[in-house]
Each structure stands twice: as structure tokens, then as C-alpha cells.
Amino acid sequence: MMSDLVKLEREGAVSRIWLERPDVHNAFNDEVVARLDELIREVVQSEARVLVLGGRGRSFSAGADLNWMKSKGQSGDSENREDAAKLAAMLRVLSSAPQATIARVQGTALGGGLGLISACDIAIAVERAKFGFSEVRLGLIPAVISPHAIEKIGPGRARQLFVTGERFDAAHAERYGLISQVVPDEEALDLAVDAAVSQVLQNGPQAVAAAKELIRQVPSLPASQVDAYTSAQIAARRASEEGREGITAFLEKRSPSWQAPN
């Protein structure tokens, strides 16, 4: 069943989505993409404040299932394009989620797996994890994931990694900006993910969403519009109920309403 390939767990303000195809290194097929899209949209529409994305088994995700890719390459042009558009839409929903998103990377991530990581705000990986934009070695390109990957690592590094298809380790992934933190093992990984979740939950949920929107908008604005846009954003936050509550709580030396009581 499709629901068995990707699963959603909820615990208070935290939602966790798990890739559940360890026998094929959590590779994507059309059912996985559809289920990811469905569950990410469900979280986006919920009261969750953090989304953690992880994979079962030794690999985070090997990217696209090659049998699936082969079948789509042999289908008609319209079906082929439509299928690629579904993957693009899923990654866009993940990237634009108002919640903070954290990739829990317990193993190797290749191709589309790096698309998932790149579309998340934070990515934490174990030392043994390996990475690679391996598409060119198959005569393909990292097209659909490229907007998110280039935004994360920059066009200069993308030139190197996209055209060589080289594998690199977690230390290099951190240096490239793909990974936020590297930890020794899965026990440390869970502790680091929990710590990141705790940090996010200290923050105003509307402010987190607004900060993410700021990051999306500012780079694309003409220079003549940036100051007006950013001034309007901080003015709106200062006047918001959440902003007023946060400032008042700080001045009164108490926790704001969105934080769990000590």
C-alpha cells in the first residue's frame, strides 16, 4: 500500500515523516512522491511547528528508483513531463512550508535524496553518510532538485558537484553548506535533532514562518524595493499580537505564550 511507503507521526507540535523503503534505500517512485506530497501538505495545513524528515534503514534516500525512471523515459512526452512536475511540486511544498523543517540524515543521500535535504531549513547527518549529485553518471541531470540545491550550496559549488557527479562525505557536505551539523552516530543524531526542535519551539511560530518568507522574497526583489519591503515586514511583526506578546514577555521576565511553561 502507498501509505506503507511513507508514514507520518505526530507528537504535540512536532510532525515526523519517514521514508519506509529501506530495502531499496528509500528510493523514490511515483507512489513515494505522491505520498510525500500528501503528507507534507497535511503537515503544512496543521498546527505543527516543526517537521522532521527521515529515512528508515542505512540510507536516507538513494534518489529516484531507476526502474521508475526507465519506465517514465519510455512513456509519452506529456506523461514524462507531468511526472517530473509532481516531484517538483512536492519539493516546492516542502521548501515553502511555514514550519521549520529538519532533515534527519542517518545515511547516504544521492540525487533526489539531496533534493529533500536541500529543501529543508536544517539538515543534520551522521559522519558515515555519503552524498552525491550522481545523475550525470547515468546520463541524466539534477534538474528538478537544482533550484533547492543551488540555493543551498551556491552556483559555484554546484558547477563542481553537478558536472563531476563525485561522492563526498559528511564533513565536505557541511563545508559546502548542504549539511548544518555532523554527528558521530544515530544516537547523537537523535539528540541533535531534538536539540534543534527544542530551539525552534522557543520561537514564535508566526515569526518563524515570516522569517522563512523573508528569505524567499528578499533575494529576488529589485534593490529599489528591498528597503520598503523589509521595513513593512518588521513594522507588521512589531504590531502583531505575537510580536507584542514576545516583547512584553521579555520585559516582564517571563516566558511568552508559545513556550511550554518551565
MIMARDO-965156 format. One record per residue (C-alpha): x, z, y; residue number from 0; residue in one letter. Coordinates in Angstrom, 1 decimal. Layout:
! residues N
X / Z / Y / NUM / A .
...
This chain:
! residues 262
0.0 / 0.0 / 0.0 / 0 / M .
1.1 / -0.7 / 3.6 / 1 / M .
0.6 / 2.9 / 4.5 / 2 / S .
3.2 / 3.9 / 2.0 / 3 / D .
5.9 / 1.8 / 3.6 / 4 / L .
5.9 / 3.7 / 6.9 / 5 / V .
4.5 / 7.2 / 7.4 / 6 / K .
3.6 / 9.3 / 10.4 / 7 / L .
4.0 / 13.1 / 10.5 / 8 / E .
2.7 / 15.3 / 13.3 / 9 / R .
3.8 / 18.8 / 14.3 / 10 / E .
2.5 / 20.0 / 17.6 / 11 / G .
3.9 / 17.9 / 20.4 / 12 / A .
6.3 / 16.1 / 18.1 / 13 / V .
5.5 / 13.0 / 16.0 / 14 / S .
7.8 / 11.6 / 13.4 / 15 / R .
7.7 / 8.1 / 12.0 / 16 / I .
9.5 / 7.5 / 8.7 / 17 / W .
10.6 / 4.2 / 7.2 / 18 / L .
9.9 / 4.6 / 3.5 / 19 / E .
11.6 / 1.7 / 1.7 / 20 / R .
14.8 / 3.4 / 0.5 / 21 / P .
15.2 / 1.0 / -2.5 / 22 / D .
15.7 / -1.9 / -0.1 / 23 / V .
17.5 / 0.0 / 2.6 / 24 / H .
14.3 / 0.3 / 4.7 / 25 / N .
14.3 / -3.5 / 5.4 / 26 / A .
11.5 / -4.9 / 7.4 / 27 / F .
8.8 / -7.3 / 6.2 / 28 / N .
5.6 / -8.2 / 7.8 / 29 / D .
3.8 / -5.2 / 6.4 / 30 / E .
6.5 / -2.8 / 7.7 / 31 / V .
6.4 / -4.4 / 11.1 / 32 / V .
2.6 / -4.2 / 11.2 / 33 / A .
2.6 / -0.6 / 10.1 / 34 / R .
5.3 / 0.4 / 12.6 / 35 / L .
3.4 / -1.3 / 15.4 / 36 / D .
0.2 / 0.5 / 14.4 / 37 / E .
1.8 / 4.0 / 14.2 / 38 / L .
3.8 / 3.7 / 17.3 / 39 / I .
0.7 / 2.6 / 19.3 / 40 / R .
-1.1 / 5.6 / 17.7 / 41 / E .
1.6 / 8.0 / 19.0 / 42 / V .
1.6 / 6.3 / 22.4 / 43 / V .
-2.1 / 7.0 / 22.8 / 44 / Q .
-1.8 / 10.6 / 21.6 / 45 / S .
-0.9 / 13.9 / 23.3 / 46 / E .
2.5 / 13.8 / 21.6 / 47 / A .
5.5 / 14.3 / 23.9 / 48 / R .
8.3 / 13.2 / 21.6 / 49 / V .
8.6 / 10.5 / 18.9 / 50 / L .
11.3 / 10.8 / 16.3 / 51 / V .
12.0 / 7.6 / 14.2 / 52 / L .
13.9 / 8.0 / 11.0 / 53 / G .
14.5 / 6.3 / 7.6 / 54 / G .
14.5 / 7.7 / 4.1 / 55 / R .
17.4 / 7.3 / 1.7 / 56 / G .
21.0 / 6.4 / 2.6 / 57 / R .
20.3 / 3.6 / 5.1 / 58 / S .
18.5 / 3.9 / 8.4 / 59 / F .
17.5 / 0.2 / 8.2 / 60 / S .
19.2 / -3.0 / 7.0 / 61 / A .
17.0 / -5.0 / 9.3 / 62 / G .
14.9 / -7.9 / 8.1 / 63 / A .
14.1 / -8.3 / 4.4 / 64 / D .
15.9 / -11.6 / 3.6 / 65 / L .
13.2 / -12.8 / 1.2 / 66 / N .
10.7 / -12.3 / 4.1 / 67 / W .
13.0 / -14.2 / 6.5 / 68 / M .
13.4 / -17.0 / 4.0 / 69 / K .
9.6 / -17.4 / 3.5 / 70 / S .
9.0 / -17.4 / 7.2 / 71 / K .
11.7 / -20.0 / 7.7 / 72 / G .
9.8 / -22.2 / 5.3 / 73 / Q .
6.4 / -21.7 / 6.9 / 74 / S .
5.0 / -23.8 / 9.7 / 75 / G .
6.3 / -23.5 / 13.2 / 76 / D .
3.3 / -21.8 / 14.5 / 77 / S .
3.3 / -19.1 / 11.8 / 78 / E .
7.0 / -18.7 / 12.1 / 79 / N .
6.8 / -18.0 / 15.9 / 80 / R .
3.7 / -15.8 / 15.5 / 81 / E .
5.6 / -13.6 / 13.0 / 82 / D .
8.6 / -13.2 / 15.3 / 83 / A .
6.3 / -12.4 / 18.2 / 84 / A .
4.9 / -9.5 / 16.2 / 85 / K .
8.3 / -7.9 / 15.8 / 86 / L .
9.0 / -8.4 / 19.5 / 87 / A .
5.7 / -6.7 / 20.4 / 88 / A .
6.4 / -3.8 / 18.1 / 89 / M .
9.9 / -3.2 / 19.7 / 90 / L .
8.4 / -3.6 / 23.2 / 91 / R .
5.8 / -0.9 / 22.5 / 92 / V .
8.5 / 1.4 / 21.2 / 93 / L .
10.7 / 0.7 / 24.2 / 94 / S .
7.9 / 1.2 / 26.7 / 95 / S .
6.4 / 4.4 / 25.1 / 96 / A .
5.8 / 7.1 / 27.7 / 97 / P .
7.0 / 9.7 / 25.3 / 98 / Q .
10.7 / 10.4 / 24.8 / 99 / A .
11.9 / 8.5 / 21.7 / 100 / T .
14.7 / 9.6 / 19.4 / 101 / I .
16.3 / 7.6 / 16.6 / 102 / A .
17.5 / 9.8 / 13.7 / 103 / R .
20.2 / 7.7 / 12.2 / 104 / V .
21.2 / 9.1 / 8.8 / 105 / Q .
22.9 / 5.9 / 7.5 / 106 / G .
23.7 / 2.3 / 8.0 / 107 / T .
21.8 / 0.2 / 10.5 / 108 / A .
22.1 / -3.6 / 10.7 / 109 / L .
20.3 / -6.4 / 12.6 / 110 / G .
16.7 / -5.4 / 13.3 / 111 / G .
17.6 / -1.8 / 12.5 / 112 / G .
19.8 / -1.8 / 15.6 / 113 / L .
16.7 / -3.2 / 17.5 / 114 / G .
14.9 / 0.0 / 16.6 / 115 / L .
17.8 / 2.2 / 17.7 / 116 / I .
18.3 / 0.2 / 20.9 / 117 / S .
14.6 / 0.5 / 21.8 / 118 / A .
14.8 / 4.3 / 21.6 / 119 / C .
15.9 / 6.6 / 24.5 / 120 / D .
18.2 / 8.7 / 22.4 / 121 / I .
20.0 / 7.9 / 19.1 / 122 / A .
21.9 / 10.5 / 17.0 / 123 / I .
23.9 / 9.3 / 14.0 / 124 / A .
25.9 / 10.8 / 11.2 / 125 / V .
29.6 / 9.9 / 11.0 / 126 / E .
29.3 / 7.8 / 7.8 / 127 / R .
26.8 / 5.4 / 9.4 / 128 / A .
27.9 / 1.8 / 9.8 / 129 / K .
26.5 / -0.7 / 12.3 / 130 / F .
26.5 / -4.4 / 12.9 / 131 / G .
24.7 / -7.3 / 14.6 / 132 / F .
25.1 / -9.3 / 11.4 / 133 / S .
22.7 / -12.1 / 12.0 / 134 / E .
25.3 / -14.8 / 12.8 / 135 / V .
26.8 / -14.3 / 9.3 / 136 / R .
23.5 / -15.6 / 7.9 / 137 / L .
23.3 / -18.4 / 10.4 / 138 / G .
20.8 / -16.5 / 12.5 / 139 / L .
20.9 / -14.8 / 15.9 / 140 / I .
19.7 / -11.3 / 17.1 / 141 / P .
17.1 / -13.0 / 19.3 / 142 / A .
14.1 / -10.6 / 19.3 / 143 / V .
16.2 / -7.4 / 19.4 / 144 / I .
18.5 / -8.8 / 22.1 / 145 / S .
16.6 / -7.6 / 25.2 / 146 / P .
16.9 / -4.0 / 24.0 / 147 / H .
20.4 / -4.2 / 22.6 / 148 / A .
21.8 / -5.9 / 25.7 / 149 / I .
20.1 / -3.3 / 27.9 / 150 / E .
21.8 / -0.6 / 25.8 / 151 / K .
25.3 / -1.9 / 25.3 / 152 / I .
25.6 / -4.4 / 28.2 / 153 / G .
26.2 / -8.2 / 28.1 / 154 / P .
30.0 / -7.8 / 27.8 / 155 / G .
29.9 / -5.8 / 24.6 / 156 / R .
27.1 / -7.9 / 23.3 / 157 / A .
29.2 / -11.0 / 23.6 / 158 / R .
31.8 / -9.5 / 21.3 / 159 / Q .
29.4 / -8.0 / 18.7 / 160 / L .
26.8 / -10.8 / 18.7 / 161 / F .
29.3 / -13.6 / 18.0 / 162 / V .
31.6 / -11.7 / 15.6 / 163 / T .
28.9 / -10.0 / 13.5 / 164 / G .
31.5 / -7.3 / 12.9 / 165 / E .
30.7 / -4.0 / 11.3 / 166 / R .
31.6 / -0.9 / 13.4 / 167 / F .
31.5 / 2.8 / 12.8 / 168 / D .
29.5 / 5.6 / 14.5 / 169 / A .
32.4 / 6.5 / 16.8 / 170 / A .
32.5 / 3.0 / 18.1 / 171 / H .
28.7 / 2.9 / 18.4 / 172 / A .
28.9 / 6.0 / 20.5 / 173 / E .
31.6 / 4.4 / 22.7 / 174 / R .
29.5 / 1.2 / 23.1 / 175 / Y .
26.5 / 3.3 / 24.3 / 176 / G .
24.4 / 2.4 / 21.3 / 177 / L .
24.5 / 6.0 / 19.9 / 178 / I .
24.1 / 9.1 / 22.1 / 179 / S .
25.8 / 11.6 / 19.7 / 180 / Q .
27.6 / 11.5 / 16.4 / 181 / V .
27.4 / 14.5 / 14.0 / 182 / V .
29.2 / 15.2 / 10.7 / 183 / P .
26.3 / 15.1 / 8.2 / 184 / D .
22.5 / 15.2 / 7.8 / 185 / E .
22.2 / 19.0 / 8.2 / 186 / E .
24.0 / 18.7 / 11.6 / 187 / A .
21.8 / 15.6 / 12.3 / 188 / L .
18.6 / 17.6 / 12.0 / 189 / D .
20.0 / 20.4 / 14.2 / 190 / L .
21.0 / 17.8 / 16.8 / 191 / A .
17.6 / 16.1 / 16.7 / 192 / V .
15.8 / 19.4 / 17.0 / 193 / D .
18.0 / 20.3 / 20.0 / 194 / A .
17.2 / 17.1 / 21.7 / 195 / A .
13.5 / 17.6 / 21.0 / 196 / V .
13.7 / 21.1 / 22.5 / 197 / S .
15.4 / 19.8 / 25.6 / 198 / Q .
12.6 / 17.2 / 26.1 / 199 / V .
9.9 / 19.8 / 25.7 / 200 / L .
11.3 / 21.8 / 28.6 / 201 / Q .
10.4 / 18.9 / 30.9 / 202 / N .
7.1 / 17.8 / 32.5 / 203 / G .
5.6 / 15.2 / 30.2 / 204 / P .
4.3 / 13.1 / 33.1 / 205 / Q .
7.7 / 13.3 / 34.7 / 206 / A .
9.4 / 12.0 / 31.5 / 207 / V .
7.0 / 9.1 / 31.4 / 208 / A .
7.6 / 8.4 / 35.2 / 209 / A .
11.4 / 8.6 / 34.8 / 210 / A .
11.3 / 6.1 / 32.0 / 211 / K .
9.2 / 3.7 / 34.1 / 212 / E .
11.7 / 4.2 / 36.9 / 213 / L .
14.5 / 3.0 / 34.6 / 214 / I .
12.4 / -0.1 / 33.7 / 215 / R .
11.5 / -1.0 / 37.2 / 216 / Q .
14.5 / -0.3 / 39.4 / 217 / V .
17.0 / -2.8 / 37.9 / 218 / P .
14.6 / -5.7 / 38.3 / 219 / S .
13.4 / -5.1 / 41.9 / 220 / L .
14.8 / -7.1 / 44.8 / 221 / P .
17.2 / -5.0 / 46.9 / 222 / A .
14.7 / -5.2 / 49.8 / 223 / S .
12.1 / -3.4 / 47.7 / 224 / Q .
14.1 / -0.7 / 45.9 / 225 / V .
14.1 / 2.0 / 48.6 / 226 / D .
10.3 / 1.7 / 49.3 / 227 / A .
9.6 / 1.8 / 45.5 / 228 / Y .
11.8 / 4.9 / 44.8 / 229 / T .
10.6 / 6.7 / 47.9 / 230 / S .
7.0 / 6.2 / 46.8 / 231 / A .
7.8 / 7.4 / 43.3 / 232 / Q .
9.3 / 10.8 / 44.4 / 233 / I .
6.6 / 11.3 / 47.0 / 234 / A .
4.0 / 10.8 / 44.3 / 235 / A .
5.8 / 13.2 / 42.0 / 236 / R .
6.1 / 15.9 / 44.7 / 237 / R .
2.3 / 15.6 / 45.4 / 238 / A .
1.3 / 15.6 / 41.7 / 239 / S .
-0.2 / 18.6 / 40.0 / 240 / E .
2.7 / 18.6 / 37.6 / 241 / E .
5.3 / 18.4 / 40.3 / 242 / G .
3.7 / 21.2 / 42.3 / 243 / R .
3.5 / 23.4 / 39.2 / 244 / E .
7.2 / 22.8 / 38.4 / 245 / G .
8.4 / 23.7 / 41.9 / 246 / I .
6.1 / 26.7 / 42.1 / 247 / T .
7.2 / 28.0 / 38.7 / 248 / A .
10.9 / 27.7 / 39.6 / 249 / F .
10.4 / 29.6 / 42.9 / 250 / L .
8.3 / 32.2 / 41.2 / 251 / E .
11.0 / 32.5 / 38.4 / 252 / K .
8.5 / 31.8 / 35.6 / 253 / R .
8.1 / 29.0 / 33.0 / 254 / S .
5.9 / 26.1 / 34.0 / 255 / P .
2.7 / 25.5 / 32.2 / 256 / S .
4.0 / 22.8 / 29.9 / 257 / W .
6.7 / 25.0 / 28.4 / 258 / Q .
6.0 / 27.3 / 25.4 / 259 / A .
6.0 / 31.0 / 26.5 / 260 / P .
9.2 / 32.9 / 25.7 / 261 / N .
